[in-house]
Amino acid sequence: MYSRDDVEAKIMWIVRFVRKDGKPDEEYYYHTLREAEAHEGLFQEDDSGLYEAIEIVSYPIERT
């Protein structure tokens, strides 16, 4: 079984803001899920109408 630290050492976390206006999505990269969740949490009450979705995506990375 892997610890949370082992898993996070192999994963990059992306907070993706999917825009409604056709402009490129905004992506912000984090080393830990906790950081990504904190960023996403800042937009829980977002009423700007700019985004279709705000999502957290995991991206596997290879560290040597």
Secondary structure per residue as TSV (DSSP state, phi and psi in degrees):
chain	resnum	aa	ss	phi	psi
A	1	M	-	360.0	137.0
A	2	Y	-	-90.6	144.1
A	3	S	-	-81.0	164.9
A	4	R	H	-58.1	-38.6
A	5	D	H	-65.2	-39.9
A	6	D	H	-61.8	-43.4
A	7	V	H	-66.9	-45.8
A	8	E	H	-67.8	-23.5
A	9	A	T	-69.1	-17.0
A	10	K	T	-113.2	6.3
A	11	I	E	-132.3	135.6
A	12	M	E	-101.3	139.9
A	13	W	E	-108.1	132.9
A	14	I	E	-119.0	128.8
A	15	V	E	-97.9	115.7
A	16	R	E	-110.1	125.6
A	17	F	E	-102.6	108.3
A	18	V	E	-86.6	114.4
A	19	R	E	-82.9	147.2
A	20	K	S	-84.8	-21.9
A	21	D	S	-90.6	7.8
A	22	G	S	85.2	-7.2
A	23	K	S	-71.5	161.4
A	24	P	-	-58.1	143.8
A	25	D	-	-61.3	151.7
A	26	E	E	-98.2	133.2
A	27	E	E	-128.9	135.1
A	28	Y	E	-125.5	132.5
A	29	Y	E	-106.7	138.1
A	30	Y	E	-136.6	152.5
A	31	H	S	-85.5	-21.0
A	32	T	S	-128.6	150.8
A	33	L	H	-62.9	-36.8
A	34	R	H	-58.3	-43.9
A	35	E	H	-64.4	-42.8
A	36	A	H	-63.9	-42.4
A	37	E	H	-64.7	-36.6
A	38	A	H	-64.2	-42.7
A	39	H	H	-64.0	-48.3
A	40	E	H	-59.2	-38.5
A	41	G	H	-61.5	-26.4
A	42	L	T	-65.6	-17.7
A	43	F	T	-113.2	16.5
A	44	Q	T	-59.4	-33.5
A	45	E	T	-106.2	25.2
A	46	D	-	-65.4	123.8
A	47	D	-	-123.7	25.5
A	48	S	S	-72.0	-25.6
A	49	G	S	77.7	6.7
A	50	L	-	-80.2	-27.5
A	51	Y	E	-115.7	136.3
A	52	E	E	-77.2	-36.5
A	53	A	E	-156.7	154.0
A	54	I	E	-126.6	120.8
A	55	E	E	-135.7	154.9
A	56	I	E	-105.9	128.8
A	57	V	E	-123.4	134.5
A	58	S	E	-92.0	142.2
A	59	Y	E	-133.0	114.3
A	60	P	E	-67.9	137.9
A	61	I	-	-126.8	158.4
A	62	E	-	-113.0	118.5
A	63	R	-	-109.3	136.3
A	64	T	-	-114.9	360.0
